[in-house]
Amino acid sequence: MANKKTNAHQGKIHIKKDDTVIITSGDDKGTKAKVLSVLKDDYKVLVQGVNMISRHTKPNAKETNGGIIKKEAPIHISNVMLVDPKSGKATRIKREKKDGKTIRIAVKSGSTI
C-alpha cells in the first residue's frame, strides 16, 4: 500500500468524454479540441490532435508495414479548461443538484453543459 499513488488532493474530475476544451499551457496552448478519453486514475485526458507523439513500429503479423505512427499522448487535467458553450471561451464549472441529478453549469455564463 505504501507504493500506491494517491491523488486525493486533486479533487473531482470536471471534464468528460466528448467535451470541448481549451489547452491552457504547453506547446499547444490556446488550442480548442475534443476530449477523446479521460484517464481517471492518473488525472489525465486524451485530447484530439494535442500533445502528439511519434511511435516507431516494426512490421509484424498484425501490421505488415512498419513505420512512424503519430498519436495523442495524455496531458494532465489541470492543463485544460472546459469551453463555455455560449461564449466559446474557457470557463470554470460548478455542480448543482436538479431533480436528483448532478448537472454542470458554466460559471461565466450560467449555461448548462
N, C-alpha and C positions, 0 to 999 in steps of 0.2 A: 504493500500500500504506500510505502514511502516514495516509490518511483513514479507514482501516478501523477500526471499533470492536473492541476486544479485551475479552473478558470472562473471560480465563484465571484471574483471581483469584477468580471466582465459585464454582468447584467444580462438582461433578456436580449434576444436577437430581434431586431426591428425590421429586418429585411426578409422577404420571402422570394421563392422562385417566381420568375416572370415579372418581377418589379423592374421599373426603370430607375437606374441610379446614376449619380454623377460621381466621378472619381475626384477625391479631394487632395490627394498627394501622390507623389511619384512621377514617373515618366509620362504617364497617361492622364495627368491632372487636367480636369475640365471636360473629360470625355463623358458623354451620356451613352449608356448602353443597357442592355437587358441582362438580368441575372439568370444564368443557366442552372446553377445549383447552389445550395447552402450546405456547408460542412459545419454542422452544429458543434461537434466535439472540439474542433480546432478554432472556432470563431472566424472562419474564412468563407469567402464566396468566390465562385467562378463567374466572371463577367465576360460576355461575348466580345471578342476582339481586343481584350485588355490583358496586359501582362503576358504577352506571347513569348513562348519558349520554343527552342528547336530541339527535337529529339532525333538522333541519328539511329536508324534501324537497319538491321541486317535482313537480307531475304530469308524467309522461312516457308514452311508448308502453307501456312495461312495467308501470308503476304508475300507473293513471289517477287515483288520489286522492293528492294531496299531503298534507302534514301533519307532525306531530311523531312521530318514531319513537323509542321508548326501547330502548336496547340496552346490553349489558355492554361495558365498556372493560377492557383488560388491566391487571392490577396486578402489581407486582414479586414474584418468587417468595420474597423474604425476608420478605414481609408475610403469608405463610400458613404454617400448620403442619398436618401430617397428623394426623387424628383416630385415636386408638387404638381398634381395633375392640372391645376388651374393656371399657375404662372409659368411652369416649366423650369423653375429654379429649385435649388436644394432646400430642403426643409427638414426639421426635426419632426418626430411624431409623438402623439400621446395616445393612450389607450383608454377607452371608456366602455362600460358595460351597457348594452342596449338589448332588451328582450332576451336576456340570458346569454348573449353572445358578446365577445370582446371585439370591438371594431377599432381600426386605426384611423386617426384623424391628423391631418397636416396642421402643424402649429401655426404656420404663417397665414394660411387662407381659411382654415377651419373646415375644409372639404374632407369627405370620407374617402379613404384609399381602398 
